[in-house]
Amino acid sequence: MLRRLEDKPTWLINQLYLRAHRLLADAFAQVGSRGHHYRLLAALEQHGPTSQADLGRATGIDRSDVVEALNEMAAEGYVQRTADSSDRRRNVITMTGRGTRRLAELEPVVTQVQVSLLAPLNRAERRQFLALMRKVAGA
């Protein structure tokens, strides 16, 4: 690592993000999924049926990526699109029973990635690390 970067939080956060992203992408690929799928299903579980635009805002996923992921998920039967009765131009996305089961299947994958990512830390360090990340993130 370059000495000028080794103490820069922005650099370290970026390196951590890249590692976390690789771990998640690889784990999801092994089960035929993507991170967007998990995030969208989690949002639907929490918020219930909602518009594509609202899903994008809730998950931080770009609108075009939301559409692409929802197309994939609809083809697999995980979500269903219906026209909004009050605004026919708007689609309402609903998670299906199959989507609920898929979210449950993906949960252990996500959990294992968390374990792998934080493996270098002991239990107390993990709690402290998570607390500090929440504080810095303003959450």
N, CA, C and O atoms as CSV, one atom per row, in Angstrom:
chain,resi,resn,atom,element,x,y,z
A,1,MET,N,N,0.846,-1.174,0.000
A,1,MET,CA,C,0.000,0.000,0.000
A,1,MET,C,C,0.891,1.237,0.000
A,1,MET,O,O,1.952,1.243,0.625
A,2,LEU,N,N,0.474,2.252,-0.678
A,2,LEU,CA,C,1.222,3.502,-0.706
A,2,LEU,C,C,1.134,4.190,0.651
A,2,LEU,O,O,0.060,4.265,1.248
A,3,ARG,N,N,2.268,4.693,1.133
A,3,ARG,CA,C,2.302,5.343,2.448
A,3,ARG,C,C,1.337,6.523,2.524
A,3,ARG,O,O,0.715,6.755,3.561
A,4,ARG,N,N,1.215,7.264,1.431
A,4,ARG,CA,C,0.316,8.427,1.446
A,4,ARG,C,C,-1.147,8.018,1.631
A,4,ARG,O,O,-1.970,8.833,2.049
A,5,LEU,N,N,-1.466,6.785,1.327
A,5,LEU,CA,C,-2.857,6.339,1.392
A,5,LEU,C,C,-3.193,5.506,2.622
A,5,LEU,O,O,-4.366,5.374,2.974
A,6,GLU,N,N,-2.180,4.939,3.284
A,6,GLU,CA,C,-2.443,3.959,4.334
A,6,GLU,C,C,-3.239,4.491,5.519
A,6,GLU,O,O,-3.847,3.704,6.245
A,7,ASP,N,N,-3.253,5.790,5.734
A,7,ASP,CA,C,-4.016,6.375,6.839
A,7,ASP,C,C,-5.191,7.234,6.366
A,7,ASP,O,O,-5.755,7.999,7.148
A,8,LYS,N,N,-5.552,7.110,5.116
A,8,LYS,CA,C,-6.655,7.908,4.578
A,8,LYS,C,C,-7.960,7.102,4.668
A,8,LYS,O,O,-8.111,6.089,3.985
A,9,PRO,N,N,-8.891,7.550,5.501
A,9,PRO,CA,C,-10.149,6.807,5.638
A,9,PRO,C,C,-10.864,6.581,4.312
A,9,PRO,O,O,-11.434,5.513,4.091
A,10,THR,N,N,-10.840,7.567,3.435
A,10,THR,CA,C,-11.537,7.393,2.156
A,10,THR,C,C,-10.942,6.251,1.352
A,10,THR,O,O,-11.672,5.487,0.721
A,11,TRP,N,N,-9.624,6.130,1.370
A,11,TRP,CA,C,-8.957,5.034,0.652
A,11,TRP,C,C,-9.299,3.687,1.284
A,11,TRP,O,O,-9.635,2.728,0.590
A,12,LEU,N,N,-9.207,3.634,2.600
A,12,LEU,CA,C,-9.475,2.376,3.302
A,12,LEU,C,C,-10.935,1.943,3.147
A,12,LEU,O,O,-11.221,0.760,2.965
A,13,ILE,N,N,-11.843,2.896,3.217
A,13,ILE,CA,C,-13.266,2.576,3.019
A,13,ILE,C,C,-13.491,2.043,1.614
A,13,ILE,O,O,-14.241,1.085,1.421
A,14,ASN,N,N,-12.845,2.659,0.633
A,14,ASN,CA,C,-12.975,2.187,-0.744
A,14,ASN,C,C,-12.434,0.773,-0.893
A,14,ASN,O,O,-13.047,-0.055,-1.566
A,15,GLN,N,N,-11.297,0.488,-0.275
A,15,GLN,CA,C,-10.721,-0.855,-0.352
A,15,GLN,C,C,-11.631,-1.881,0.330
A,15,GLN,O,O,-11.795,-2.999,-0.160
A,16,LEU,N,N,-12.212,-1.493,1.454
A,16,LEU,CA,C,-13.151,-2.368,2.156
A,16,LEU,C,C,-14.400,-2.607,1.306
A,16,LEU,O,O,-14.896,-3.730,1.221
A,17,TYR,N,N,-14.900,-1.544,0.681
A,17,TYR,CA,C,-16.059,-1.686,-0.207
A,17,TYR,C,C,-15.757,-2.676,-1.329
A,17,TYR,O,O,-16.571,-3.552,-1.620
A,18,LEU,N,N,-14.596,-2.540,-1.957
A,18,LEU,CA,C,-14.240,-3.430,-3.057
A,18,LEU,C,C,-14.176,-4.881,-2.600
A,18,LEU,O,O,-14.636,-5.779,-3.306
A,19,ARG,N,N,-13.610,-5.111,-1.427
A,19,ARG,CA,C,-13.541,-6.479,-0.894
A,19,ARG,C,C,-14.937,-7.009,-0.606
A,19,ARG,O,O,-15.267,-8.134,-0.982
A,20,ALA,N,N,-15.758,-6.199,0.060
A,20,ALA,CA,C,-17.124,-6.622,0.385
A,20,ALA,C,C,-17.920,-6.887,-0.885
A,20,ALA,O,O,-18.652,-7.873,-0.965
A,21,HIS,N,N,-17.783,-6.024,-1.864
A,21,HIS,CA,C,-18.507,-6.185,-3.124
A,21,HIS,C,C,-18.107,-7.485,-3.830
A,21,HIS,O,O,-18.962,-8.208,-4.341
A,22,ARG,N,N,-16.803,-7.774,-3.853
A,22,ARG,CA,C,-16.329,-9.013,-4.482
A,22,ARG,C,C,-16.876,-10.243,-3.760
A,22,ARG,O,O,-17.331,-11.192,-4.398
A,23,LEU,N,N,-16.829,-10.220,-2.436
A,23,LEU,CA,C,-17.348,-11.349,-1.663
A,23,LEU,C,C,-18.830,-11.578,-1.944
A,23,LEU,O,O,-19.256,-12.711,-2.166
A,24,LEU,N,N,-19.618,-10.491,-1.935
A,24,LEU,CA,C,-21.053,-10.615,-2.201
A,24,LEU,C,C,-21.326,-11.073,-3.630
A,24,LEU,O,O,-22.127,-11.980,-3.854
A,25,ALA,N,N,-20.661,-10.446,-4.588
A,25,ALA,CA,C,-20.892,-10.807,-5.991
A,25,ALA,C,C,-20.565,-12.276,-6.240
A,25,ALA,O,O,-21.318,-12.977,-6.916
A,26,ASP,N,N,-19.451,-12.739,-5.699
A,26,ASP,CA,C,-19.066,-14.141,-5.875
A,26,ASP,C,C,-20.068,-15.081,-5.203
A,26,ASP,O,O,-20.454,-16.097,-5.781
A,27,ALA,N,N,-20.484,-14.741,-3.989
A,27,ALA,CA,C,-21.429,-15.592,-3.264
A,27,ALA,C,C,-22.787,-15.627,-3.970
A,27,ALA,O,O,-23.390,-16.693,-4.095
A,28,PHE,N,N,-23.267,-14.480,-4.428
A,28,PHE,CA,C,-24.545,-14.458,-5.140
A,28,PHE,C,C,-24.448,-15.213,-6.464
A,28,PHE,O,O,-25.379,-15.924,-6.842
A,29,ALA,N,N,-23.331,-15.062,-7.167
A,29,ALA,CA,C,-23.148,-15.760,-8.439
A,29,ALA,C,C,-23.215,-17.272,-8.249
A,29,ALA,O,O,-23.737,-17.984,-9.106
A,30,GLN,N,N,-22.692,-17.760,-7.138
A,30,GLN,CA,C,-22.708,-19.203,-6.874
A,30,GLN,C,C,-24.125,-19.751,-6.720
A,30,GLN,O,O,-24.355,-20.942,-6.927
A,31,VAL,N,N,-25.070,-18.891,-6.359
A,31,VAL,CA,C,-26.464,-19.339,-6.205
A,31,VAL,C,C,-27.363,-18.736,-7.284
A,31,VAL,O,O,-28.587,-18.742,-7.152
A,32,GLY,N,N,-26.749,-18.213,-8.359
A,32,GLY,CA,C,-27.510,-17.702,-9.493
A,32,GLY,C,C,-28.292,-16.442,-9.202
A,32,GLY,O,O,-29.422,-16.287,-9.667
A,33,SER,N,N,-27.705,-15.545,-8.441
A,33,SER,CA,C,-28.396,-14.310,-8.099
A,33,SER,C,C,-27.446,-13.128,-8.201
A,33,SER,O,O,-26.277,-13.272,-8.557
A,34,ARG,N,N,-27.978,-11.962,-7.880
A,34,ARG,CA,C,-27.183,-10.730,-7.859
A,34,ARG,C,C,-27.582,-9.913,-6.636
A,34,ARG,O,O,-28.663,-10.094,-6.075
A,35,GLY,N,N,-26.698,-9.019,-6.238
A,35,GLY,CA,C,-26.970,-8.175,-5.081
A,35,GLY,C,C,-28.222,-7.337,-5.236
A,35,GLY,O,O,-28.951,-7.122,-4.267
A,36,HIS,N,N,-28.478,-6.859,-6.449
A,36,HIS,CA,C,-29.689,-6.061,-6.672
A,36,HIS,C,C,-30.939,-6.871,-6.352
A,36,HIS,O,O,-31.912,-6.334,-5.823
A,37,HIS,N,N,-30.912,-8.150,-6.671
A,37,HIS,CA,C,-32.080,-8.995,-6.405
A,37,HIS,C,C,-32.366,-9.031,-4.909
A,37,HIS,O,O,-33.503,-8.845,-4.476
A,38,TYR,N,N,-31.328,-9.271,-4.135
A,38,TYR,CA,C,-31.500,-9.338,-2.674
A,38,TYR,C,C,-32.029,-8.009,-2.133
A,38,TYR,O,O,-32.975,-7.994,-1.345
A,39,ARG,N,N,-31.432,-6.906,-2.548
A,39,ARG,CA,C,-31.845,-5.595,-2.049
A,39,ARG,C,C,-33.284,-5.287,-2.419
A,39,ARG,O,O,-34.034,-4.758,-1.599
A,40,LEU,N,N,-33.676,-5.608,-3.630
A,40,LEU,CA,C,-35.051,-5.330,-4.057
A,40,LEU,C,C,-36.047,-6.208,-3.312
A,40,LEU,O,O,-37.103,-5.733,-2.893
A,41,LEU,N,N,-35.719,-7.480,-3.144
A,41,LEU,CA,C,-36.613,-8.367,-2.394
A,41,LEU,C,C,-36.714,-7.923,-0.937
A,41,LEU,O,O,-37.798,-7.956,-0.355
A,42,ALA,N,N,-35.599,-7.509,-0.345
A,42,ALA,CA,C,-35.618,-7.033,1.039
A,42,ALA,C,C,-36.483,-5.783,1.169
A,42,ALA,O,O,-37.218,-5.634,2.145
A,43,ALA,N,N,-36.397,-4.889,0.189
A,43,ALA,CA,C,-37.214,-3.669,0.217
A,43,ALA,C,C,-38.692,-4.011,0.080
A,43,ALA,O,O,-39.531,-3.428,0.766
A,44,LEU,N,N,-39.013,-4.952,-0.801
A,44,LEU,CA,C,-40.410,-5.356,-0.965
A,44,LEU,C,C,-40.934,-6.026,0.301
A,44,LEU,O,O,-42.089,-5.826,0.677
A,45,GLU,N,N,-40.102,-6.809,0.951
A,45,GLU,CA,C,-40.524,-7.437,2.197
A,45,GLU,C,C,-40.829,-6.370,3.249
A,45,GLU,O,O,-41.812,-6.476,3.982
A,46,GLN,N,N,-39.997,-5.361,3.317
A,46,GLN,CA,C,-40.160,-4.319,4.337
A,46,GLN,C,C,-41.297,-3.359,4.021
A,46,GLN,O,O,-42.056,-2.988,4.917
A,47,HIS,N,N,-41.429,-2.944,2.749
A,47,HIS,CA,C,-42.386,-1.898,2.387
A,47,HIS,C,C,-43.665,-2.411,1.755
A,47,HIS,O,O,-44.646,-1.675,1.653
A,48,GLY,N,N,-43.664,-3.668,1.330
A,48,GLY,CA,C,-44.830,-4.189,0.625
A,48,GLY,C,C,-44.836,-3.713,-0.813
A,48,GLY,O,O,-43.856,-3.129,-1.276
A,49,PRO,N,N,-45.933,-3.956,-1.532
A,49,PRO,CA,C,-46.008,-3.549,-2.935
A,49,PRO,C,C,-45.717,-2.055,-3.085
A,49,PRO,O,O,-46.231,-1.222,-2.338
A,50,THR,N,N,-44.888,-1.751,-4.059
A,50,THR,CA,C,-44.489,-0.363,-4.254
A,50,THR,C,C,-44.078,-0.138,-5.708
A,50,THR,O,O,-43.946,-1.090,-6.477
A,51,SER,N,N,-43.880,1.104,-6.070
A,51,SER,CA,C,-43.517,1.430,-7.450
A,51,SER,C,C,-42.040,1.152,-7.701
A,51,SER,O,O,-41.242,1.056,-6.768
A,52,GLN,N,N,-41.693,1.026,-8.976
A,52,GLN,CA,C,-40.298,0.842,-9.366
A,52,GLN,C,C,-39.461,2.019,-8.890
A,52,GLN,O,O,-38.358,1.833,-8.378
A,53,ALA,N,N,-39.983,3.233,-9.056
A,53,ALA,CA,C,-39.250,4.428,-8.644
A,53,ALA,C,C,-38.991,4.422,-7.141
A,53,ALA,O,O,-37.889,4.745,-6.698
A,54,ASP,N,N,-40.003,4.056,-6.357
A,54,ASP,CA,C,-39.825,4.003,-4.909
A,54,ASP,C,C,-38.828,2.924,-4.508
A,54,ASP,O,O,-38.068,3.101,-3.556
A,55,LEU,N,N,-38.829,1.810,-5.229
A,55,LEU,CA,C,-37.842,0.761,-4.962
A,55,LEU,C,C,-36.426,1.276,-5.206
A,55,LEU,O,O,-35.512,1.005,-4.428
A,56,GLY,N,N,-36.261,2.009,-6.278
A,56,GLY,CA,C,-34.953,2.584,-6.575
A,56,GLY,C,C,-34.494,3.516,-5.470
A,56,GLY,O,O,-33.339,3.466,-5.047
A,57,ARG,N,N,-35.399,4.367,-5.002
A,57,ARG,CA,C,-35.041,5.293,-3.922
A,57,ARG,C,C,-34.748,4.539,-2.623
A,57,ARG,O,O,-33.796,4.879,-1.921
A,58,ALA,N,N,-35.538,3.538,-2.298
A,58,ALA,CA,C,-35.361,2.795,-1.044
A,58,ALA,C,C,-34.066,1.994,-1.019
A,58,ALA,O,O,-33.482,1.789,0.045
A,59,THR,N,N,-33.618,1.544,-2.180
A,59,THR,CA,C,-32.441,0.679,-2.248
A,59,THR,C,C,-31.176,1.383,-2.709
A,59,THR,O,O,-30.079,0.841,-2.570
A,60,GLY,N,N,-31.316,2.584,-3.255
A,60,GLY,CA,C,-30.158,3.286,-3.793
A,60,GLY,C,C,-29.675,2.717,-5.115
A,60,GLY,O,O,-28.530,2.932,-5.512
A,61,ILE,N,N,-30.558,1.985,-5.798
A,61,ILE,CA,C,-30.214,1.394,-7.093
A,61,ILE,C,C,-30.711,2.323,-8.197
A,61,ILE,O,O,-31.840,2.811,-8.146
A,62,ASP,N,N,-29.865,2.562,-9.187
A,62,ASP,CA,C,-30.224,3.402,-10.324
A,62,ASP,C,C,-31.471,2.868,-11.028
A,62,ASP,O,O,-31.680,1.658,-11.105
A,63,ARG,N,N,-32.287,3.772,-11.534
A,63,ARG,CA,C,-33.567,3.416,-12.172
A,63,ARG,C,C,-33.419,2.356,-13.265
A,63,ARG,O,O,-34.194,1.400,-13.305
A,64,SER,N,N,-32.433,2.516,-14.151
A,64,SER,CA,C,-32.272,1.536,-15.235
A,64,SER,C,C,-31.868,0.168,-14.697
A,64,SER,O,O,-32.283,-0.861,-15.232
A,65,ASP,N,N,-31.054,0.155,-13.631
A,65,ASP,CA,C,-30.670,-1.111,-13.008
A,65,ASP,C,C,-31.850,-1.763,-12.292
A,65,ASP,O,O,-31.961,-2.988,-12.262
A,66,VAL,N,N,-32.736,-0.939,-11.713
A,66,VAL,CA,C,-33.949,-1.472,-11.082
A,66,VAL,C,C,-34.790,-2.181,-12.126
A,66,VAL,O,O,-35.246,-3.302,-11.901
A,67,VAL,N,N,-35.001,-1.534,-13.269
A,67,VAL,CA,C,-35.818,-2.120,-14.334
A,67,VAL,C,C,-35.214,-3.437,-14.802
A,67,VAL,O,O,-35.928,-4.429,-14.949
A,68,GLU,N,N,-33.902,-3.455,-15.037
A,68,GLU,CA,C,-33.231,-4.674,-15.494
A,68,GLU,C,C,-33.368,-5.805,-14.476
A,68,GLU,O,O,-33.694,-6.937,-14.834
A,69,ALA,N,N,-33.117,-5.488,-13.209
A,69,ALA,CA,C,-33.211,-6.513,-12.167
A,69,ALA,C,C,-34.646,-7.008,-12.012
A,69,ALA,O,O,-34.872,-8.205,-11.839
A,70,LEU,N,N,-35.616,-6.096,-12.073
A,70,LEU,CA,C,-37.018,-6.509,-11.957
A,70,LEU,C,C,-37.444,-7.367,-13.143
A,70,LEU,O,O,-38.241,-8.293,-12.985
A,71,ASN,N,N,-36.921,-7.067,-14.325
A,71,ASN,CA,C,-37.214,-7.917,-15.487
A,71,ASN,C,C,-36.711,-9.338,-15.233
A,71,ASN,O,O,-37.420,-10.309,-15.495
A,72,GLU,N,N,-35.488,-9.453,-14.723
A,72,GLU,CA,C,-34.927,-10.769,-14.410
A,72,GLU,C,C,-35.755,-11.472,-13.339
A,72,GLU,O,O,-36.049,-12.662,-13.450
A,73,MET,N,N,-36.123,-10.732,-12.313
A,73,MET,CA,C,-36.865,-11.315,-11.202
A,73,MET,C,C,-38.290,-11.698,-11.603
A,73,MET,O,O,-38.825,-12.697,-11.122
A,74,ALA,N,N,-38.895,-10.912,-12.475
A,74,ALA,CA,C,-40.234,-11.254,-12.966
A,74,ALA,C,C,-40.174,-12.526,-13.803
A,74,ALA,O,O,-41.061,-13.375,-13.713
A,75,ALA,N,N,-39.126,-12.658,-14.618
A,75,ALA,CA,C,-38.962,-13.855,-15.443
A,75,ALA,C,C,-38.798,-15.108,-14.580
A,75,ALA,O,O,-39.195,-16.199,-14.988
A,76,GLU,N,N,-38.217,-14.953,-13.396
A,76,GLU,CA,C,-38.038,-16.072,-12.465
A,76,GLU,C,C,-39.256,-16.283,-11.569
A,76,GLU,O,O,-39.321,-17.259,-10.823
A,77,GLY,N,N,-40.217,-15.367,-11.644
A,77,GLY,CA,C,-41.428,-15.490,-10.832
A,77,GLY,C,C,-41.287,-14.971,-9.412
A,77,GLY,O,O,-42.098,-15.309,-8.549
A,78,TYR,N,N,-40.261,-14.147,-9.152
A,78,TYR,CA,C,-40.036,-13.617,-7.809
A,78,TYR,C,C,-40.866,-12.367,-7.525
A,78,TYR,O,O,-41.196,-12.079,-6.375
A,79,VAL,N,N,-41.197,-11.634,-8.575
A,79,VAL,CA,C,-42.015,-10.429,-8.432
A,79,VAL,C,C,-43.064,-10.402,-9.532
A,79,VAL,O,O,-42.957,-11.086,-10.551
A,80,GLN,N,N,-44.082,-9.586,-9.287
A,80,GLN,CA,C,-45.142,-9.398,-10.274
A,80,GLN,C,C,-45.359,-7.905,-10.453
A,80,GLN,O,O,-45.402,-7.151,-9.481
A,81,ARG,N,N,-45.497,-7.485,-11.710
A,81,ARG,CA,C,-45.789,-6.090,-12.025
A,81,ARG,C,C,-47.270,-5.965,-12.351
A,81,ARG,O,O,-47.836,-6.790,-13.068
A,82,THR,N,N,-47.888,-4.917,-11.811
A,82,THR,CA,C,-49.264,-4.589,-12.186
A,82,THR,C,C,-49.355,-3.085,-12.363
A,82,THR,O,O,-48.624,-2.327,-11.725
A,83,ALA,N,N,-50.239,-2.670,-13.217
A,83,ALA,CA,C,-50.441,-1.236,-13.417
A,83,ALA,C,C,-51.112,-0.652,-12.181
A,83,ALA,O,O,-52.024,-1.256,-11.616
A,84,ASP,N,N,-50.657,0.522,-11.768
A,84,ASP,CA,C,-51.246,1.221,-10.624
A,84,ASP,C,C,-52.645,1.678,-11.020
A,84,ASP,O,O,-52.817,2.317,-12.058
A,85,SER,N,N,-53.635,1.359,-10.210
A,85,SER,CA,C,-55.018,1.703,-10.547
A,85,SER,C,C,-55.247,3.210,-10.567
A,85,SER,O,O,-56.159,3.676,-11.249
A,86,SER,N,N,-54.446,3.985,-9.838
A,86,SER,CA,C,-54.618,5.436,-9.830
A,86,SER,C,C,-53.753,6.146,-10.871
A,86,SER,O,O,-53.994,7.313,-11.180
A,87,ASP,N,N,-52.754,5.459,-11.410
A,87,ASP,CA,C,-51.880,6.045,-12.432
A,87,ASP,C,C,-51.383,4.912,-13.324
A,87,ASP,O,O,-50.408,4.236,-12.993
A,88,ARG,N,N,-52.051,4.709,-14.448
A,88,ARG,CA,C,-51.772,3.573,-15.323
A,88,ARG,C,C,-50.349,3.598,-15.900
A,88,ARG,O,O,-49.886,2.580,-16.416
A,89,ARG,N,N,-49.650,4.732,-15.825
A,89,ARG,CA,C,-48.278,4.805,-16.334
A,89,ARG,C,C,-47.289,4.201,-15.341
A,89,ARG,O,O,-46.143,3.920,-15.693
A,90,ARG,N,N,-47.722,4.007,-14.131
A,90,ARG,CA,C,-46.851,3.546,-13.044
A,90,ARG,C,C,-47.080,2.062,-12.789
A,90,ARG,O,O,-48.221,1.602,-12.751
A,91,ASN,N,N,-45.988,1.312,-12.612
A,91,ASN,CA,C,-46.064,-0.104,-12.253
A,91,ASN,C,C,-45.910,-0.278,-10.756
A,91,ASN,O,O,-45.070,0.365,-10.126
A,92,VAL,N,N,-46.723,-1.147,-10.198
A,92,VAL,CA,C,-46.584,-1.527,-8.801
A,92,VAL,C,C,-45.949,-2.914,-8.787
A,92,VAL,O,O,-46.398,-3.826,-9.481
A,93,ILE,N,N,-44.908,-3.053,-7.993
A,93,ILE,CA,C,-44.175,-4.317,-7.903
A,93,ILE,C,C,-44.584,-5.017,-6.614
A,93,ILE,O,O,-44.593,-4.414,-5.540
A,94,THR,N,N,-44.920,-6.288,-6.735
A,94,THR,CA,C,-45.309,-7.100,-5.589
A,94,THR,C,C,-44.425,-8.336,-5.558
A,94,THR,O,O,-44.184,-8.967,-6.588
A,95,MET,N,N,-43.946,-8.675,-4.375
A,95,MET,CA,C,-43.161,-9.893,-4.226
A,95,MET,C,C,-44.125,-11.075,-4.171
A,95,MET,O,O,-45.137,-11.033,-3.470
A,96,THR,N,N,-43.801,-12.114,-4.910
A,96,THR,CA,C,-44.616,-13.330,-4.936
A,96,THR,C,C,-44.170,-14.277,-3.817
A,96,THR,O,O,-43.170,-14.031,-3.143
A,97,GLY,N,N,-44.914,-15.339,-3.635
A,97,GLY,CA,C,-44.506,-16.369,-2.680
A,97,GLY,C,C,-43.147,-16.945,-3.043
A,97,GLY,O,O,-42.326,-17.235,-2.173
A,98,ARG,N,N,-42.926,-17.106,-4.331
A,98,ARG,CA,C,-41.623,-17.605,-4.783
A,98,ARG,C,C,-40.516,-16.614,-4.441
A,98,ARG,O,O,-39.406,-17.018,-4.095
A,99,GLY,N,N,-40.814,-15.307,-4.535
A,99,GLY,CA,C,-39.854,-14.273,-4.153
A,99,GLY,C,C,-39.545,-14.302,-2.672
A,99,GLY,O,O,-38.398,-14.110,-2.266
A,100,THR,N,N,-40.571,-14.542,-1.860
A,100,THR,CA,C,-40.373,-14.657,-0.412
A,100,THR,C,C,-39.453,-15.829,-0.095
A,100,THR,O,O,-38.566,-15.721,0.752
A,101,ARG,N,N,-39.669,-16.947,-0.779
A,101,ARG,CA,C,-38.802,-18.108,-0.568
A,101,ARG,C,C,-37.374,-17.825,-1.045
A,101,ARG,O,O,-36.409,-18.253,-0.411
A,102,ARG,N,N,-37.243,-17.106,-2.157
A,102,ARG,CA,C,-35.908,-16.779,-2.676
A,102,ARG,C,C,-35.164,-15.872,-1.707
A,102,ARG,O,O,-33.966,-16.054,-1.490
A,103,LEU,N,N,-35.846,-14.907,-1.126
A,103,LEU,CA,C,-35.212,-14.029,-0.146
A,103,LEU,C,C,-34.709,-14.853,1.038
A,103,LEU,O,O,-33.606,-14.623,1.534
A,104,ALA,N,N,-35.506,-15.798,1.483
A,104,ALA,CA,C,-35.096,-16.669,2.591
A,104,ALA,C,C,-33.879,-17.514,2.198
A,104,ALA,O,O,-33.015,-17.770,3.036
A,105,GLU,N,N,-33.801,-17.948,0.942
A,105,GLU,CA,C,-32.648,-18.719,0.469
A,105,GLU,C,C,-31.382,-17.860,0.406
A,105,GLU,O,O,-30.280,-18.356,0.641
A,106,LEU,N,N,-31.544,-16.576,0.091
A,106,LEU,CA,C,-30.390,-15.687,-0.045
A,106,LEU,C,C,-29.865,-15.199,1.300
A,106,LEU,O,O,-28.702,-14.812,1.409
A,107,GLU,N,N,-30.706,-15.213,2.314
A,107,GLU,CA,C,-30.294,-14.679,3.619
A,107,GLU,C,C,-29.048,-15.370,4.177
A,107,GLU,O,O,-28.138,-14.674,4.628
A,108,PRO,N,N,-28.962,-16.702,4.168
A,108,PRO,CA,C,-27.734,-17.341,4.677
A,108,PRO,C,C,-26.493,-16.995,3.841
A,108,PRO,O,O,-25.381,-16.965,4.367
A,109,VAL,N,N,-26.681,-16.740,2.565
A,109,VAL,CA,C,-25.567,-16.336,1.697
A,109,VAL,C,C,-25.016,-14.996,2.186
A,109,VAL,O,O,-23.806,-14.825,2.332
A,110,VAL,N,N,-25.920,-14.056,2.434
A,110,VAL,CA,C,-25.515,-12.733,2.906
A,110,VAL,C,C,-24.876,-12.837,4.296
A,110,VAL,O,O,-23.870,-12.182,4.572
A,111,THR,N,N,-25.454,-13.646,5.150
A,111,THR,CA,C,-24.908,-13.828,6.492
A,111,THR,C,C,-23.490,-14.375,6.434
A,111,THR,O,O,-22.618,-13.905,7.164
A,112,GLN,N,N,-23.250,-15.354,5.582
A,112,GLN,CA,C,-21.910,-15.940,5.470
A,112,GLN,C,C,-20.905,-14.930,4.953
A,112,GLN,O,O,-19.748,-14.950,5.375
A,113,VAL,N,N,-21.307,-14.057,4.060
A,113,VAL,CA,C,-20.397,-13.021,3.571
A,113,VAL,C,C,-20.021,-12.076,4.709
A,113,VAL,O,O,-18.871,-11.648,4.806
A,114,GLN,N,N,-20.993,-11.748,5.576
A,114,GLN,CA,C,-20.676,-10.882,6.710
A,114,GLN,C,C,-19.637,-11.542,7.607
A,114,GLN,O,O,-18.699,-10.894,8.070
A,115,VAL,N,N,-19.815,-12.828,7.843
A,115,VAL,CA,C,-18.865,-13.582,8.671
A,115,VAL,C,C,-17.481,-13.566,8.029
A,115,VAL,O,O,-16.482,-13.335,8.709
A,116,SER,N,N,-17.422,-13.807,6.739
A,116,SER,CA,C,-16.127,-13.818,6.030
A,116,SER,C,C,-15.464,-12.452,6.061
A,116,SER,O,O,-14.261,-12.337,6.296
A,117,LEU,N,N,-16.257,-11.421,5.821
A,117,LEU,CA,C,-15.711,-10.065,5.770
A,117,LEU,C,C,-15.118,-9.657,7.114
A,117,LEU,O,O,-14.052,-9.044,7.169
A,118,LEU,N,N,-15.811,-9.996,8.189
A,118,LEU,CA,C,-15.378,-9.558,9.516
A,118,LEU,C,C,-14.536,-10.597,10.254
A,118,LEU,O,O,-14.241,-10.423,11.437
A,119,ALA,N,N,-14.151,-11.656,9.583
A,119,ALA,CA,C,-13.384,-12.738,10.213
A,119,ALA,C,C,-12.112,-12.267,10.923
A,119,ALA,O,O,-11.775,-12.833,11.963
A,120,PRO,N,N,-11.390,-11.262,10.417
A,120,PRO,CA,C,-10.172,-10.840,11.121
A,120,PRO,C,C,-10.428,-10.192,12.490
A,120,PRO,O,O,-9.490,-9.993,13.261
A,121,LEU,N,N,-11.684,-9.865,12.794
A,121,LEU,CA,C,-12.015,-9.171,14.033
A,121,LEU,C,C,-12.612,-10.128,15.061
A,121,LEU,O,O,-13.324,-11.066,14.704
A,122,ASN,N,N,-12.322,-9.889,16.327
A,122,ASN,CA,C,-12.994,-10.669,17.360
A,122,ASN,C,C,-14.385,-10.072,17.605
A,122,ASN,O,O,-14.729,-9.042,17.025
A,123,ARG,N,N,-15.169,-10.706,18.450
A,123,ARG,CA,C,-16.566,-10.293,18.663
A,123,ARG,C,C,-16.673,-8.834,19.118
A,123,ARG,O,O,-17.494,-8.082,18.592
A,124,ALA,N,N,-15.859,-8.435,20.079
A,124,ALA,CA,C,-15.896,-7.054,20.585
A,124,ALA,C,C,-15.491,-6.070,19.489
A,124,ALA,O,O,-16.097,-5.007,19.357
A,125,GLU,N,N,-14.483,-6.412,18.714
A,125,GLU,CA,C,-14.048,-5.538,17.619
A,125,GLU,C,C,-15.139,-5.408,16.561
A,125,GLU,O,O,-15.328,-4.329,16.000
A,126,ARG,N,N,-15.854,-6.490,16.283
A,126,ARG,CA,C,-16.948,-6.432,15.306
A,126,ARG,C,C,-18.024,-5.458,15.760
A,126,ARG,O,O,-18.484,-4.616,14.988
A,127,ARG,N,N,-18.423,-5.585,17.034
A,127,ARG,CA,C,-19.451,-4.670,17.557
A,127,ARG,C,C,-18.973,-3.226,17.477
A,127,ARG,O,O,-19.728,-2.342,17.070
A,128,GLN,N,N,-17.731,-2.985,17.859
A,128,GLN,CA,C,-17.187,-1.634,17.825
A,128,GLN,C,C,-17.084,-1.124,16.390
A,128,GLN,O,O,-17.430,0.023,16.111
A,129,PHE,N,N,-16.615,-1.966,15.491
A,129,PHE,CA,C,-16.486,-1.597,14.082
A,129,PHE,C,C,-17.844,-1.209,13.499
A,129,PHE,O,O,-17.965,-0.186,12.825
A,130,LEU,N,N,-18.861,-2.026,13.758
A,130,LEU,CA,C,-20.204,-1.732,13.246
A,130,LEU,C,C,-20.748,-0.441,13.850
A,130,LEU,O,O,-21.354,0.366,13.145
A,131,ALA,N,N,-20.539,-0.245,15.130
A,131,ALA,CA,C,-21.003,0.989,15.779
A,131,ALA,C,C,-20.318,2.213,15.185
A,131,ALA,O,O,-20.965,3.228,14.927
A,132,LEU,N,N,-19.016,2.117,14.970
A,132,LEU,CA,C,-18.277,3.242,14.390
A,132,LEU,C,C,-18.697,3.510,12.946
A,132,LEU,O,O,-18.807,4.664,12.532
A,133,MET,N,N,-18.934,2.437,12.177
A,133,MET,CA,C,-19.399,2.644,10.793
A,133,MET,C,C,-20.747,3.349,10.782
A,133,MET,O,O,-20.949,4.283,10.006
A,134,ARG,N,N,-21.685,2.910,11.644
A,134,ARG,CA,C,-22.995,3.567,11.720
A,134,ARG,C,C,-22.836,5.049,12.079
A,134,ARG,O,O,-23.502,5.912,11.508
A,135,LYS,N,N,-21.959,5.323,13.019
A,135,LYS,CA,C,-21.743,6.705,13.456
A,135,LYS,C,C,-21.202,7.551,12.306
A,135,LYS,O,O,-21.704,8.645,12.047
A,136,VAL,N,N,-20.192,7.051,11.623
A,136,VAL,CA,C,-19.600,7.805,10.517
A,136,VAL,C,C,-20.600,7.958,9.368
A,136,VAL,O,O,-20.646,8.994,8.705
A,137,ALA,N,N,-21.400,6.908,9.142
A,137,ALA,CA,C,-22.397,6.959,8.063
A,137,ALA,C,C,-23.601,7.831,8.422
A,137,ALA,O,O,-24.415,8.157,7.558
A,138,GLY,N,N,-23.711,8.205,9.692
A,138,GLY,CA,C,-24.840,9.031,10.122
A,138,GLY,C,C,-26.118,8.228,10.290
A,138,GLY,O,O,-27.218,8.780,10.264
A,139,ALA,N,N,-25.965,6.917,10.463
A,139,ALA,CA,C,-27.153,6.066,10.602
A,139,ALA,C,C,-27.541,5.885,12.046
A,139,ALA,O,O,-28.519,5.197,12.340
